[in-house]
């Protein structure tokens, strides 16, 4: 499982899980989160897609990546 595809936000014992993941990744992340001390509630906001779709998205992100440039700063 790659943490690059999962965003975790916590607030007062509630854990929000977000991201585009495969079925297996979602199940593992949910199980780990549910059994973590201090977690009172888990909110599953995953978009579960097929392994083929994950491969397609990974290919798109590597072929369409351009070096990031810092945003311009406007002086007043």
C-alpha positions as CSV (number, residue, x, y, z in Angstrom):
1,X,0.0,0.0,0.0
2,X,1.3,3.4,-0.9
3,X,0.7,6.3,1.5
4,X,0.9,8.6,-1.5
5,X,-2.7,7.7,-2.5
6,X,-4.3,8.1,0.9
7,X,-5.0,11.3,2.8
8,X,-5.7,11.0,6.5
9,X,-7.3,13.7,8.5
10,X,-8.2,13.4,12.2
11,X,-10.4,15.4,14.4
12,X,-11.4,14.5,18.0
13,X,-11.0,10.8,17.5
14,X,-12.7,10.8,14.1
15,X,-10.5,9.7,11.2
16,X,-11.3,10.7,7.6
17,X,-9.7,8.5,4.9
18,X,-9.6,10.0,1.4
19,X,-8.1,9.0,-1.9
20,X,-8.3,6.9,-5.0
21,X,-7.4,3.4,-4.0
22,X,-7.9,-0.3,-5.0
23,X,-10.2,-2.6,-3.1
24,X,-7.4,-4.3,-1.2
25,X,-5.8,-0.9,-0.2
26,X,-9.1,0.3,1.1
27,X,-9.7,-2.8,3.1
28,X,-6.2,-2.7,4.7
29,X,-6.4,1.0,5.5
30,X,-9.8,0.7,7.0
31,X,-8.8,-2.3,9.1
32,X,-5.6,-0.6,10.4
33,X,-7.6,2.6,11.2
34,X,-10.4,0.8,13.0
35,X,-8.0,-1.1,15.2
36,X,-5.8,2.0,16.1
37,X,-6.0,3.2,19.7
38,X,-7.9,6.4,20.2
39,X,-10.0,6.1,17.0
40,X,-13.6,6.5,17.8
41,X,-15.1,6.8,14.3
42,X,-13.8,6.1,10.8
43,X,-15.2,8.0,7.8
44,X,-14.5,6.2,4.6
45,X,-14.3,8.7,1.7
46,X,-12.3,6.5,-0.6
47,X,-13.0,6.2,-4.3
48,X,-12.4,2.6,-5.0
49,X,-11.3,1.8,-8.5
50,X,-10.0,-1.3,-10.4
51,X,-6.3,-2.2,-10.5
52,X,-6.4,-1.4,-14.3
53,X,-7.7,2.1,-13.5
54,X,-5.0,2.6,-10.9
55,X,-2.3,1.6,-13.5
56,X,-3.9,4.0,-16.0
57,X,-4.0,6.9,-13.5
58,X,-0.4,6.2,-12.5
59,X,0.7,6.3,-16.1
60,X,-1.1,9.6,-16.7
61,X,0.5,11.2,-13.6
62,X,4.0,10.2,-14.7
63,X,3.6,11.2,-18.4
64,X,1.8,14.5,-17.7
65,X,4.0,15.7,-14.9
66,X,5.9,18.8,-15.5
67,X,8.4,20.4,-13.2
68,X,6.6,22.5,-10.8
69,X,7.4,26.2,-10.6
70,X,6.7,28.4,-7.7
71,X,3.7,30.7,-8.0
72,X,4.6,34.3,-8.8
73,X,4.6,36.7,-5.9
74,X,2.8,40.0,-6.5
75,X,4.3,43.0,-4.6
76,X,2.1,45.9,-3.6
